[in-house]
Amino acid sequence: MNMKATIVREEASPQRESSPRGRLRFILELWRWARRMDRLAQLRRERNQLHELSDELLRDIGLTRDEANRESRRHYWDDIGWRR
């Protein structure tokens, strides 16, 4: 009878132990998302800076004012270079 009560009590409150592999996977996913967010913020800064360049500097890098304006109007999440 005592043994039955112990079994029921253990079944009523199952405890999940997270495995080291699960924790590592979570940390890696969190790190990937942090990198992605950092990349998006960097892309937004670069597009804002491109918009502020003078026509002479744009000519130096081979862009017209229209191309620079078009690029700076793109959304920060519109990132062609990101690996999917």
N, CA, C and O atoms as a Maestro MAE file, in Angstrom:
{
 s_m_m2io_version
 :::
 2.0.0
}

f_m_ct {
 s_m_title
 :::
 protein
 m_atom[336] {
  # First column is atom index #
  i_m_mmod_type
  r_m_x_coord
  r_m_y_coord
  r_m_z_coord
  i_m_residue_number
  s_m_chain_name
  s_m_pdb_residue_name
  s_m_pdb_atom_name
  i_m_atomic_number
  :::
  1 25 0.813 -1.184 0.000 1 A "MET " " N  " 7
  2 3 0.000 0.000 0.000 1 A "MET " " CA " 6
  3 2 0.865 1.259 0.000 1 A "MET " " C  " 6
  4 15 0.574 2.224 -0.707 1 A "MET " " O  " 8
  5 25 1.879 1.238 0.763 2 A "ASN " " N  " 7
  6 3 2.787 2.375 0.797 2 A "ASN " " CA " 6
  7 2 3.470 2.568 -0.547 2 A "ASN " " C  " 6
  8 15 3.678 3.699 -0.986 2 A "ASN " " O  " 8
  9 25 3.814 1.479 -1.192 3 A "MET " " N  " 7
  10 3 4.471 1.529 -2.480 3 A "MET " " CA " 6
  11 2 3.545 2.116 -3.543 3 A "MET " " C  " 6
  12 15 4.002 2.851 -4.418 3 A "MET " " O  " 8
  13 25 2.262 1.805 -3.480 4 A "LYS " " N  " 7
  14 3 1.287 2.331 -4.429 4 A "LYS " " CA " 6
  15 2 1.181 3.849 -4.296 4 A "LYS " " C  " 6
  16 15 1.126 4.550 -5.306 4 A "LYS " " O  " 8
  17 25 1.153 4.341 -3.128 5 A "ALA " " N  " 7
  18 3 1.056 5.779 -2.883 5 A "ALA " " CA " 6
  19 2 2.274 6.502 -3.448 5 A "ALA " " C  " 6
  20 15 2.150 7.607 -3.976 5 A "ALA " " O  " 8
  21 25 3.436 5.892 -3.342 6 A "THR " " N  " 7
  22 3 4.654 6.481 -3.878 6 A "THR " " CA " 6
  23 2 4.589 6.567 -5.397 6 A "THR " " C  " 6
  24 15 4.971 7.584 -5.975 6 A "THR " " O  " 8
  25 25 4.122 5.538 -6.032 7 A "ILE " " N  " 7
  26 3 4.036 5.508 -7.492 7 A "ILE " " CA " 6
  27 2 3.043 6.554 -7.975 7 A "ILE " " C  " 6
  28 15 3.327 7.264 -8.940 7 A "ILE " " O  " 8
  29 25 1.914 6.665 -7.345 8 A "VAL " " N  " 7
  30 3 0.898 7.635 -7.745 8 A "VAL " " CA " 6
  31 2 1.435 9.047 -7.576 8 A "VAL " " C  " 6
  32 15 1.203 9.905 -8.427 8 A "VAL " " O  " 8
  33 25 2.134 9.290 -6.509 9 A "ARG " " N  " 7
  34 3 2.680 10.618 -6.245 9 A "ARG " " CA " 6
  35 2 3.715 10.985 -7.309 9 A "ARG " " C  " 6
  36 15 3.753 12.135 -7.745 9 A "ARG " " O  " 8
  37 25 4.533 10.065 -7.726 10 A "GLU " " N  " 7
  38 3 5.529 10.340 -8.748 10 A "GLU " " CA " 6
  39 2 4.876 10.594 -10.096 10 A "GLU " " C  " 6
  40 15 5.351 11.435 -10.859 10 A "GLU " " O  " 8
  41 25 3.807 9.891 -10.402 11 A "GLU " " N  " 7
  42 3 3.119 10.078 -11.672 11 A "GLU " " CA " 6
  43 2 2.362 11.397 -11.701 11 A "GLU " " C  " 6
  44 15 2.196 11.990 -12.767 11 A "GLU " " O  " 8
  45 25 1.907 11.858 -10.565 12 A "ALA " " N  " 7
  46 3 1.123 13.087 -10.509 12 A "ALA " " CA " 6
  47 2 1.975 14.326 -10.791 12 A "ALA " " C  " 6
  48 15 1.473 15.319 -11.317 12 A "ALA " " O  " 8
  49 25 3.232 14.270 -10.449 13 A "SER " " N  " 7
  50 3 4.077 15.451 -10.666 13 A "SER " " CA " 6
  51 2 5.334 15.068 -11.461 13 A "SER " " C  " 6
  52 15 6.426 14.970 -10.902 13 A "SER " " O  " 8
  53 25 5.164 14.858 -12.747 14 A "PRO " " N  " 7
  54 3 6.353 14.503 -13.536 14 A "PRO " " CA " 6
  55 2 7.285 15.703 -13.664 14 A "PRO " " C  " 6
  56 15 6.845 16.830 -13.890 14 A "PRO " " O  " 8
  57 25 8.526 15.448 -13.522 15 A "GLN " " N  " 7
  58 3 9.513 16.511 -13.652 15 A "GLN " " CA " 6
  59 2 10.326 16.269 -14.908 15 A "GLN " " C  " 6
  60 15 10.857 15.180 -15.126 15 A "GLN " " O  " 8
  61 25 10.413 17.296 -15.723 16 A "ARG " " N  " 7
  62 3 11.199 17.172 -16.942 16 A "ARG " " CA " 6
  63 2 12.612 17.662 -16.676 16 A "ARG " " C  " 6
  64 15 12.829 18.773 -16.193 16 A "ARG " " O  " 8
  65 25 13.524 16.837 -16.991 17 A "GLU " " N  " 7
  66 3 14.917 17.250 -16.885 17 A "GLU " " CA " 6
  67 2 15.391 17.605 -18.285 17 A "GLU " " C  " 6
  68 15 15.352 16.771 -19.189 17 A "GLU " " O  " 8
  69 25 15.834 18.830 -18.460 18 A "SER " " N  " 7
  70 3 16.301 19.221 -19.788 18 A "SER " " CA " 6
  71 2 17.688 18.630 -20.014 18 A "SER " " C  " 6
  72 15 18.564 18.681 -19.151 18 A "SER " " O  " 8
  73 25 17.845 18.084 -21.176 19 A "SER " " N  " 7
  74 3 19.105 17.432 -21.490 19 A "SER " " CA " 6
  75 2 20.144 18.487 -21.872 19 A "SER " " C  " 6
  76 15 19.775 19.581 -22.301 19 A "SER " " O  " 8
  77 25 21.406 18.186 -21.728 20 A "PRO " " N  " 7
  78 3 22.447 19.127 -22.149 20 A "PRO " " CA " 6
  79 2 22.346 19.449 -23.636 20 A "PRO " " C  " 6
  80 15 22.632 20.572 -24.049 20 A "PRO " " O  " 8
  81 25 21.944 18.475 -24.436 21 A "ARG " " N  " 7
  82 3 21.801 18.706 -25.876 21 A "ARG " " CA " 6
  83 2 20.663 19.695 -26.152 21 A "ARG " " C  " 6
  84 15 20.783 20.547 -27.033 21 A "ARG " " O  " 8
  85 25 19.573 19.586 -25.411 22 A "GLY " " N  " 7
  86 3 18.447 20.507 -25.569 22 A "GLY " " CA " 6
  87 2 18.821 21.929 -25.173 22 A "GLY " " C  " 6
  88 15 18.442 22.893 -25.839 22 A "GLY " " O  " 8
  89 25 19.563 22.046 -24.090 23 A "ARG " " N  " 7
  90 3 20.014 23.380 -23.664 23 A "ARG " " CA " 6
  91 2 20.965 23.979 -24.680 23 A "ARG " " C  " 6
  92 15 20.893 25.173 -24.973 23 A "ARG " " O  " 8
  93 25 21.854 23.164 -25.220 24 A "LEU " " N  " 7
  94 3 22.797 23.645 -26.219 24 A "LEU " " CA " 6
  95 2 22.068 24.090 -27.481 24 A "LEU " " C  " 6
  96 15 22.401 25.121 -28.065 24 A "LEU " " O  " 8
  97 25 21.079 23.317 -27.897 25 A "ARG " " N  " 7
  98 3 20.291 23.673 -29.073 25 A "ARG " " CA " 6
  99 2 19.576 25.008 -28.854 25 A "ARG " " C  " 6
  100 15 19.537 25.848 -29.753 25 A "ARG " " O  " 8
  101 25 19.012 25.202 -27.659 26 A "PHE " " N  " 7
  102 3 18.334 26.455 -27.335 26 A "PHE " " CA " 6
  103 2 19.308 27.629 -27.376 26 A "PHE " " C  " 6
  104 15 18.988 28.684 -27.924 26 A "PHE " " O  " 8
  105 25 20.483 27.452 -26.804 27 A "ILE " " N  " 7
  106 3 21.487 28.518 -26.789 27 A "ILE " " CA " 6
  107 2 21.933 28.850 -28.203 27 A "ILE " " C  " 6
  108 15 22.098 30.023 -28.538 27 A "ILE " " O  " 8
  109 25 22.129 27.835 -29.037 28 A "LEU " " N  " 7
  110 3 22.527 28.082 -30.425 28 A "LEU " " CA " 6
  111 2 21.447 28.830 -31.197 28 A "LEU " " C  " 6
  112 15 21.759 29.741 -31.963 28 A "LEU " " O  " 8
  113 25 20.197 28.464 -31.011 29 A "GLU " " N  " 7
  114 3 19.100 29.165 -31.686 29 A "GLU " " CA " 6
  115 2 19.004 30.609 -31.210 29 A "GLU " " C  " 6
  116 15 18.775 31.517 -32.009 29 A "GLU " " O  " 8
  117 25 19.177 30.817 -29.923 30 A "LEU " " N  " 7
  118 3 19.156 32.167 -29.375 30 A "LEU " " CA " 6
  119 2 20.299 32.999 -29.954 30 A "LEU " " C  " 6
  120 15 20.113 34.171 -30.282 30 A "LEU " " O  " 8
  121 25 21.466 32.398 -30.076 31 A "TRP " " N  " 7
  122 3 22.622 33.080 -30.646 31 A "TRP " " CA " 6
  123 2 22.379 33.425 -32.117 31 A "TRP " " C  " 6
  124 15 22.747 34.510 -32.568 31 A "TRP " " O  " 8
  125 25 21.761 32.507 -32.866 32 A "ARG " " N  " 7
  126 3 21.453 32.773 -34.283 32 A "ARG " " CA " 6
  127 2 20.480 33.938 -34.424 32 A "ARG " " C  " 6
  128 15 20.655 34.800 -35.286 32 A "ARG " " O  " 8
  129 25 19.454 33.961 -33.577 33 A "TRP " " N  " 7
  130 3 18.508 35.064 -33.631 33 A "TRP " " CA " 6
  131 2 19.166 36.389 -33.261 33 A "TRP " " C  " 6
  132 15 18.863 37.421 -33.859 33 A "TRP " " O  " 8
  133 25 20.063 36.366 -32.281 34 A "ALA " " N  " 7
  134 3 20.778 37.592 -31.901 34 A "ALA " " CA " 6
  135 2 21.638 38.085 -33.054 34 A "ALA " " C  " 6
  136 15 21.691 39.287 -33.316 34 A "ALA " " O  " 8
  137 25 22.315 37.166 -33.749 35 A "ARG " " N  " 7
  138 3 23.110 37.545 -34.929 35 A "ARG " " CA " 6
  139 2 22.229 38.128 -36.013 35 A "ARG " " C  " 6
  140 15 22.591 39.119 -36.647 35 A "ARG " " O  " 8
  141 25 21.078 37.520 -36.231 36 A "ARG " " N  " 7
  142 3 20.150 37.992 -37.259 36 A "ARG " " CA " 6
  143 2 19.659 39.401 -36.932 36 A "ARG " " C  " 6
  144 15 19.612 40.261 -37.811 36 A "ARG " " O  " 8
  145 25 19.296 39.637 -35.685 37 A "MET " " N  " 7
  146 3 18.822 40.964 -35.282 37 A "MET " " CA " 6
  147 2 19.933 42.001 -35.422 37 A "MET " " C  " 6
  148 15 19.682 43.139 -35.821 37 A "MET " " O  " 8
  149 25 21.155 41.605 -35.094 38 A "ASP " " N  " 7
  150 3 22.293 42.498 -35.257 38 A "ASP " " CA " 6
  151 2 22.515 42.827 -36.725 38 A "ASP " " C  " 6
  152 15 22.807 43.970 -37.074 38 A "ASP " " O  " 8
  153 25 22.376 41.827 -37.579 39 A "ARG " " N  " 7
  154 3 22.532 42.037 -39.030 39 A "ARG " " CA " 6
  155 2 21.463 42.986 -39.556 39 A "ARG " " C  " 6
  156 15 21.769 43.854 -40.374 39 A "ARG " " O  " 8
  157 25 20.225 42.846 -39.110 40 A "LEU " " N  " 7
  158 3 19.156 43.722 -39.571 40 A "LEU " " CA " 6
  159 2 19.378 45.162 -39.115 40 A "LEU " " C  " 6
  160 15 19.124 46.100 -39.870 40 A "LEU " " O  " 8
  161 25 19.847 45.335 -37.894 41 A "ALA " " N  " 7
  162 3 20.139 46.688 -37.402 41 A "ALA " " CA " 6
  163 2 21.293 47.303 -38.188 41 A "ALA " " C  " 6
  164 15 21.257 48.489 -38.516 41 A "ALA " " O  " 8
  165 25 22.309 46.510 -38.490 42 A "GLN " " N  " 7
  166 3 23.437 46.993 -39.272 42 A "GLN " " CA " 6
  167 2 22.981 47.403 -40.679 42 A "GLN " " C  " 6
  168 15 23.406 48.438 -41.191 42 A "GLN " " O  " 8
  169 25 22.132 46.606 -41.291 43 A "LEU " " N  " 7
  170 3 21.627 46.889 -42.622 43 A "LEU " " CA " 6
  171 2 20.829 48.191 -42.634 43 A "LEU " " C  " 6
  172 15 20.946 48.985 -43.568 43 A "LEU " " O  " 8
  173 25 20.025 48.408 -41.607 44 A "ARG " " N  " 7
  174 3 19.249 49.655 -41.524 44 A "ARG " " CA " 6
  175 2 20.188 50.857 -41.414 44 A "ARG " " C  " 6
  176 15 19.973 51.873 -42.074 44 A "ARG " " O  " 8
  177 25 21.227 50.746 -40.583 45 A "ARG " " N  " 7
  178 3 22.191 51.849 -40.448 45 A "ARG " " CA " 6
  179 2 22.889 52.137 -41.773 45 A "ARG " " C  " 6
  180 15 23.065 53.297 -42.146 45 A "ARG " " O  " 8
  181 25 23.289 51.077 -42.487 46 A "GLU " " N  " 7
  182 3 23.981 51.258 -43.756 46 A "GLU " " CA " 6
  183 2 23.082 51.934 -44.791 46 A "GLU " " C  " 6
  184 15 23.537 52.797 -45.542 46 A "GLU " " O  " 8
  185 25 21.826 51.547 -44.829 47 A "ARG " " N  " 7
  186 3 20.904 52.161 -45.788 47 A "ARG " " CA " 6
  187 2 20.631 53.613 -45.443 47 A "ARG " " C  " 6
  188 15 20.490 54.445 -46.339 47 A "ARG " " O  " 8
  189 25 20.556 53.930 -44.157 48 A "ASN " " N  " 7
  190 3 20.394 55.334 -43.762 48 A "ASN " " CA " 6
  191 2 21.625 56.151 -44.147 48 A "ASN " " C  " 6
  192 15 21.492 57.276 -44.627 48 A "ASN " " O  " 8
  193 25 22.805 55.605 -43.944 49 A "GLN " " N  " 7
  194 3 24.029 56.306 -44.308 49 A "GLN " " CA " 6
  195 2 24.148 56.483 -45.808 49 A "GLN " " C  " 6
  196 15 24.630 57.518 -46.268 49 A "GLN " " O  " 8
  197 25 23.726 55.508 -46.573 50 A "LEU " " N  " 7
  198 3 23.753 55.600 -48.034 50 A "LEU " " CA " 6
  199 2 22.873 56.748 -48.497 50 A "LEU " " C  " 6
  200 15 23.232 57.463 -49.433 50 A "LEU " " O  " 8
  201 25 21.749 56.932 -47.869 51 A "HIS " " N  " 7
  202 3 20.828 58.018 -48.226 51 A "HIS " " CA " 6
  203 2 21.464 59.388 -47.967 51 A "HIS " " C  " 6
  204 15 21.158 60.357 -48.662 51 A "HIS " " O  " 8
  205 25 22.340 59.466 -46.976 52 A "GLU " " N  " 7
  206 3 22.938 60.748 -46.594 52 A "GLU " " CA " 6
  207 2 24.204 61.093 -47.368 52 A "GLU " " C  " 6
  208 15 24.730 62.193 -47.201 52 A "GLU " " O  " 8
  209 25 24.714 60.193 -48.210 53 A "LEU " " N  " 7
  210 3 25.939 60.469 -48.959 53 A "LEU " " CA " 6
  211 2 25.707 61.535 -50.017 53 A "LEU " " C  " 6
  212 15 24.613 61.661 -50.567 53 A "LEU " " O  " 8
  213 25 26.757 62.300 -50.290 54 A "SER " " N  " 7
  214 3 26.676 63.321 -51.337 54 A "SER " " CA " 6
  215 2 26.757 62.663 -52.711 54 A "SER " " C  " 6
  216 15 27.142 61.500 -52.835 54 A "SER " " O  " 8
  217 25 26.386 63.425 -53.741 55 A "ASP " " N  " 7
  218 3 26.426 62.897 -55.104 55 A "ASP " " CA " 6
  219 2 27.846 62.506 -55.516 55 A "ASP " " C  " 6
  220 15 28.037 61.523 -56.231 55 A "ASP " " O  " 8
  221 25 28.841 63.274 -55.065 56 A "GLU " " N  " 7
  222 3 30.240 62.948 -55.390 56 A "GLU " " CA " 6
  223 2 30.640 61.591 -54.819 56 A "GLU " " C  " 6
  224 15 31.241 60.771 -55.513 56 A "GLU " " O  " 8
  225 25 30.308 61.363 -53.568 57 A "LEU " " N  " 7
  226 3 30.647 60.077 -52.938 57 A "LEU " " CA " 6
  227 2 29.895 58.921 -53.585 57 A "LEU " " C  " 6
  228 15 30.439 57.828 -53.742 57 A "LEU " " O  " 8
  229 25 28.656 59.164 -53.955 58 A "LEU " " N  " 7
  230 3 27.897 58.119 -54.642 58 A "LEU " " CA " 6
  231 2 28.545 57.777 -55.980 58 A "LEU " " C  " 6
  232 15 28.624 56.607 -56.353 58 A "LEU " " O  " 8
  233 25 29.005 58.789 -56.696 59 A "ARG " " N  " 7
  234 3 29.698 58.544 -57.958 59 A "ARG " " CA " 6
  235 2 30.964 57.727 -57.739 59 A "ARG " " C  " 6
  236 15 31.308 56.873 -58.555 59 A "ARG " " O  " 8
  237 25 31.650 57.990 -56.642 60 A "ASP " " N  " 7
  238 3 32.878 57.242 -56.326 60 A "ASP " " CA " 6
  239 2 32.609 55.747 -56.144 60 A "ASP " " C  " 6
  240 15 33.442 54.913 -56.500 60 A "ASP " " O  " 8
  241 25 31.471 55.425 -55.602 61 A "ILE " " N  " 7
  242 3 31.166 54.000 -55.390 61 A "ILE " " CA " 6
  243 2 30.314 53.424 -56.528 61 A "ILE " " C  " 6
  244 15 29.912 52.261 -56.482 61 A "ILE " " O  " 8
  245 25 30.047 54.233 -57.530 62 A "GLY " " N  " 7
  246 3 29.377 53.738 -58.725 62 A "GLY " " CA " 6
  247 2 27.866 53.683 -58.649 62 A "GLY " " C  " 6
  248 15 27.240 52.853 -59.307 62 A "GLY " " O  " 8
  249 25 27.265 54.569 -57.842 63 A "LEU " " N  " 7
  250 3 25.814 54.612 -57.733 63 A "LEU " " CA " 6
  251 2 25.277 55.974 -58.135 63 A "LEU " " C  " 6
  252 15 25.955 56.990 -57.985 63 A "LEU " " O  " 8
  253 25 24.073 55.985 -58.638 64 A "THR " " N  " 7
  254 3 23.402 57.250 -58.910 64 A "THR " " CA " 6
  255 2 22.549 57.611 -57.698 64 A "THR " " C  " 6
  256 15 22.336 56.787 -56.808 64 A "THR " " O  " 8
  257 25 22.070 58.837 -57.674 65 A "ARG " " N  " 7
  258 3 21.222 59.281 -56.572 65 A "ARG " " CA " 6
  259 2 19.925 58.447 -56.550 65 A "ARG " " C  " 6
  260 15 19.438 58.084 -55.479 65 A "ARG " " O  " 8
  261 25 19.379 58.151 -57.720 66 A "ASP " " N  " 7
  262 3 18.153 57.345 -57.777 66 A "ASP " " CA " 6
  263 2 18.371 55.941 -57.212 66 A "ASP " " C  " 6
  264 15 17.522 55.433 -56.480 66 A "ASP " " O  " 8
  265 25 19.492 55.315 -57.543 67 A "GLU " " N  " 7
  266 3 19.787 53.974 -57.025 67 A "GLU " " CA " 6
  267 2 19.957 53.999 -55.505 67 A "GLU " " C  " 6
  268 15 19.499 53.100 -54.799 67 A "GLU " " O  " 8
  269 25 20.626 55.050 -55.018 68 A "ALA " " N  " 7
  270 3 20.827 55.171 -53.573 68 A "ALA " " CA " 6
  271 2 19.498 55.399 -52.862 68 A "ALA " " C  " 6
  272 15 19.255 54.831 -51.797 68 A "ALA " " O  " 8
  273 25 18.650 56.219 -53.441 69 A "ASN " " N  " 7
  274 3 17.334 56.463 -52.830 69 A "ASN " " CA " 6
  275 2 16.490 55.198 -52.835 69 A "ASN " " C  " 6
  276 15 15.813 54.893 -51.853 69 A "ASN " " O  " 8
  277 25 16.529 54.467 -53.931 70 A "ARG " " N  " 7
  278 3 15.765 53.222 -54.023 70 A "ARG " " CA " 6
  279 2 16.246 52.224 -52.962 70 A "ARG " " C  " 6
  280 15 15.439 51.575 -52.297 70 A "ARG " " O  " 8
  281 25 17.553 52.112 -52.817 71 A "GLU " " N  " 7
  282 3 18.112 51.186 -51.820 71 A "GLU " " CA " 6
  283 2 17.773 51.624 -50.399 71 A "GLU " " C  " 6
  284 15 17.459 50.790 -49.551 71 A "GLU " " O  " 8
  285 25 17.835 52.917 -50.138 72 A "SER " " N  " 7
  286 3 17.574 53.393 -48.773 72 A "SER " " CA " 6
  287 2 16.102 53.277 -48.395 72 A "SER " " C  " 6
  288 15 15.779 53.261 -47.208 72 A "SER " " O  " 8
  289 25 15.202 53.195 -49.373 73 A "ARG " " N  " 7
  290 3 13.772 53.041 -49.080 73 A "ARG " " CA " 6
  291 2 13.375 51.589 -48.816 73 A "ARG " " C  " 6
  292 15 12.265 51.323 -48.355 73 A "ARG " " O  " 8
  293 25 14.271 50.661 -49.102 74 A "ARG " " N  " 7
  294 3 13.952 49.255 -48.856 74 A "ARG " " CA " 6
  295 2 13.827 49.008 -47.354 74 A "ARG " " C  " 6
  296 15 14.486 49.660 -46.545 74 A "ARG " " O  " 8
  297 25 12.985 48.070 -47.009 75 A "HIS " " N  " 7
  298 3 12.807 47.721 -45.595 75 A "HIS " " CA " 6
  299 2 14.042 46.998 -45.076 75 A "HIS " " C  " 6
  300 15 14.752 46.332 -45.830 75 A "HIS " " O  " 8
  301 25 14.285 47.138 -43.782 76 A "TYR " " N  " 7
  302 3 15.479 46.519 -43.211 76 A "TYR " " CA " 6
  303 2 15.419 45.001 -43.264 76 A "TYR " " C  " 6
  304 15 16.465 44.352 -43.291 76 A "TYR " " O  " 8
  305 25 14.244 44.423 -43.280 77 A "TRP " " N  " 7
  306 3 14.148 42.962 -43.326 77 A "TRP " " CA " 6
  307 2 14.296 42.425 -44.751 77 A "TRP " " C  " 6
  308 15 14.351 41.213 -44.956 77 A "TRP " " O  " 8
  309 25 14.360 43.327 -45.734 78 A "ASP " " N  " 7
  310 3 14.550 42.927 -47.135 78 A "ASP " " CA " 6
  311 2 16.051 42.774 -47.373 78 A "ASP " " C  " 6
  312 15 16.710 43.679 -47.885 78 A "ASP " " O  " 8
  313 25 16.572 41.617 -46.993 79 A "ASP " " N  " 7
  314 3 18.019 41.373 -47.017 79 A "ASP " " CA " 6
  315 2 18.315 40.208 -47.948 79 A "ASP " " C  " 6
  316 15 18.091 39.048 -47.602 79 A "ASP " " O  " 8
  317 25 18.811 40.524 -49.107 80 A "ILE " " N  " 7
  318 3 19.102 39.481 -50.103 80 A "ILE " " CA " 6
  319 2 20.289 38.620 -49.667 80 A "ILE " " C  " 6
  320 15 20.318 37.423 -49.952 80 A "ILE " " O  " 8
  321 25 21.252 39.205 -48.990 81 A "GLY " " N  " 7
  322 3 22.468 38.497 -48.637 81 A "GLY " " CA " 6
  323 2 22.344 37.517 -47.498 81 A "GLY " " C  " 6
  324 15 23.281 36.762 -47.240 81 A "GLY " " O  " 8
  325 25 21.213 37.500 -46.803 82 A "TRP " " N  " 7
  326 3 21.065 36.629 -45.648 82 A "TRP " " CA " 6
  327 2 20.859 35.194 -46.083 82 A "TRP " " C  " 6
  328 15 20.080 34.918 -46.996 82 A "TRP " " O  " 8
  329 25 21.559 34.281 -45.429 83 A "ARG " " N  " 7
  330 3 21.397 32.853 -45.723 83 A "ARG " " CA " 6
  331 2 20.070 32.373 -45.191 83 A "ARG " " C  " 6
  332 15 19.722 32.651 -44.043 83 A "ARG " " O  " 8
  333 25 19.337 31.667 -45.995 84 A "ARG " " N  " 7
  334 3 18.012 31.180 -45.570 84 A "ARG " " CA " 6
  335 2 18.076 29.731 -45.243 84 A "ARG " " C  " 6
  336 15 17.066 29.138 -44.866 84 A "ARG " " O  " 8
  :::
 }
 m_bond[335] {
  # First column is bond index #
  i_m_from
  i_m_to
  i_m_order
  :::
  1 1 2 1
  2 2 3 1
  3 3 4 2
  4 3 5 1
  5 5 6 1
  6 6 7 1
  7 7 8 2
  8 7 9 1
  9 9 10 1
  10 10 11 1
  11 11 12 2
  12 11 13 1
  13 13 14 1
  14 14 15 1
  15 15 16 2
  16 15 17 1
  17 17 18 1
  18 18 19 1
  19 19 20 2
  20 19 21 1
  21 21 22 1
  22 22 23 1
  23 23 24 2
  24 23 25 1
  25 25 26 1
  26 26 27 1
  27 27 28 2
  28 27 29 1
  29 29 30 1
  30 30 31 1
  31 31 32 2
  32 31 33 1
  33 33 34 1
  34 34 35 1
  35 35 36 2
  36 35 37 1
  37 37 38 1
  38 38 39 1
  39 39 40 2
  40 39 41 1
  41 41 42 1
  42 42 43 1
  43 43 44 2
  44 43 45 1
  45 45 46 1
  46 46 47 1
  47 47 48 2
  48 47 49 1
  49 49 50 1
  50 50 51 1
  51 51 52 2
  52 51 53 1
  53 53 54 1
  54 54 55 1
  55 55 56 2
  56 55 57 1
  57 57 58 1
  58 58 59 1
  59 59 60 2
  60 59 61 1
  61 61 62 1
  62 62 63 1
  63 63 64 2
  64 63 65 1
  65 65 66 1
  66 66 67 1
  67 67 68 2
  68 67 69 1
  69 69 70 1
  70 70 71 1
  71 71 72 2
  72 71 73 1
  73 73 74 1
  74 74 75 1
  75 75 76 2
  76 75 77 1
  77 77 78 1
  78 78 79 1
  79 79 80 2
  80 79 81 1
  81 81 82 1
  82 82 83 1
  83 83 84 2
  84 83 85 1
  85 85 86 1
  86 86 87 1
  87 87 88 2
  88 87 89 1
  89 89 90 1
  90 90 91 1
  91 91 92 2
  92 91 93 1
  93 93 94 1
  94 94 95 1
  95 95 96 2
  96 95 97 1
  97 97 98 1
  98 98 99 1
  99 99 100 2
  100 99 101 1
  101 101 102 1
  102 102 103 1
  103 103 104 2
  104 103 105 1
  105 105 106 1
  106 106 107 1
  107 107 108 2
  108 107 109 1
  109 109 110 1
  110 110 111 1
  111 111 112 2
  112 111 113 1
  113 113 114 1
  114 114 115 1
  115 115 116 2
  116 115 117 1
  117 117 118 1
  118 118 119 1
  119 119 120 2
  120 119 121 1
  121 121 122 1
  122 122 123 1
  123 123 124 2
  124 123 125 1
  125 125 126 1
  126 126 127 1
  127 127 128 2
  128 127 129 1
  129 129 130 1
  130 130 131 1
  131 131 132 2
  132 131 133 1
  133 133 134 1
  134 134 135 1
  135 135 136 2
  136 135 137 1
  137 137 138 1
  138 138 139 1
  139 139 140 2
  140 139 141 1
  141 141 142 1
  142 142 143 1
  143 143 144 2
  144 143 145 1
  145 145 146 1
  146 146 147 1
  147 147 148 2
  148 147 149 1
  149 149 150 1
  150 150 151 1
  151 151 152 2
  152 151 153 1
  153 153 154 1
  154 154 155 1
  155 155 156 2
  156 155 157 1
  157 157 158 1
  158 158 159 1
  159 159 160 2
  160 159 161 1
  161 161 162 1
  162 162 163 1
  163 163 164 2
  164 163 165 1
  165 165 166 1
  166 166 167 1
  167 167 168 2
  168 167 169 1
  169 169 170 1
  170 170 171 1
  171 171 172 2
  172 171 173 1
  173 173 174 1
  174 174 175 1
  175 175 176 2
  176 175 177 1
  177 177 178 1
  178 178 179 1
  179 179 180 2
  180 179 181 1
  181 181 182 1
  182 182 183 1
  183 183 184 2
  184 183 185 1
  185 185 186 1
  186 186 187 1
  187 187 188 2
  188 187 189 1
  189 189 190 1
  190 190 191 1
  191 191 192 2
  192 191 193 1
  193 193 194 1
  194 194 195 1
  195 195 196 2
  196 195 197 1
  197 197 198 1
  198 198 199 1
  199 199 200 2
  200 199 201 1
  201 201 202 1
  202 202 203 1
  203 203 204 2
  204 203 205 1
  205 205 206 1
  206 206 207 1
  207 207 208 2
  208 207 209 1
  209 209 210 1
  210 210 211 1
  211 211 212 2
  212 211 213 1
  213 213 214 1
  214 214 215 1
  215 215 216 2
  216 215 217 1
  217 217 218 1
  218 218 219 1
  219 219 220 2
  220 219 221 1
  221 221 222 1
  222 222 223 1
  223 223 224 2
  224 223 225 1
  225 225 226 1
  226 226 227 1
  227 227 228 2
  228 227 229 1
  229 229 230 1
  230 230 231 1
  231 231 232 2
  232 231 233 1
  233 233 234 1
  234 234 235 1
  235 235 236 2
  236 235 237 1
  237 237 238 1
  238 238 239 1
  239 239 240 2
  240 239 241 1
  241 241 242 1
  242 242 243 1
  243 243 244 2
  244 243 245 1
  245 245 246 1
  246 246 247 1
  247 247 248 2
  248 247 249 1
  249 249 250 1
  250 250 251 1
  251 251 252 2
  252 251 253 1
  253 253 254 1
  254 254 255 1
  255 255 256 2
  256 255 257 1
  257 257 258 1
  258 258 259 1
  259 259 260 2
  260 259 261 1
  261 261 262 1
  262 262 263 1
  263 263 264 2
  264 263 265 1
  265 265 266 1
  266 266 267 1
  267 267 268 2
  268 267 269 1
  269 269 270 1
  270 270 271 1
  271 271 272 2
  272 271 273 1
  273 273 274 1
  274 274 275 1
  275 275 276 2
  276 275 277 1
  277 277 278 1
  278 278 279 1
  279 279 280 2
  280 279 281 1
  281 281 282 1
  282 282 283 1
  283 283 284 2
  284 283 285 1
  285 285 286 1
  286 286 287 1
  287 287 288 2
  288 287 289 1
  289 289 290 1
  290 290 291 1
  291 291 292 2
  292 291 293 1
  293 293 294 1
  294 294 295 1
  295 295 296 2
  296 295 297 1
  297 297 298 1
  298 298 299 1
  299 299 300 2
  300 299 301 1
  301 301 302 1
  302 302 303 1
  303 303 304 2
  304 303 305 1
  305 305 306 1
  306 306 307 1
  307 307 308 2
  308 307 309 1
  309 309 310 1
  310 310 311 1
  311 311 312 2
  312 311 313 1
  313 313 314 1
  314 314 315 1
  315 315 316 2
  316 315 317 1
  317 317 318 1
  318 318 319 1
  319 319 320 2
  320 319 321 1
  321 321 322 1
  322 322 323 1
  323 323 324 2
  324 323 325 1
  325 325 326 1
  326 326 327 1
  327 327 328 2
  328 327 329 1
  329 329 330 1
  330 330 331 1
  331 331 332 2
  332 331 333 1
  333 333 334 1
  334 334 335 1
  335 335 336 2
  :::
 }
}
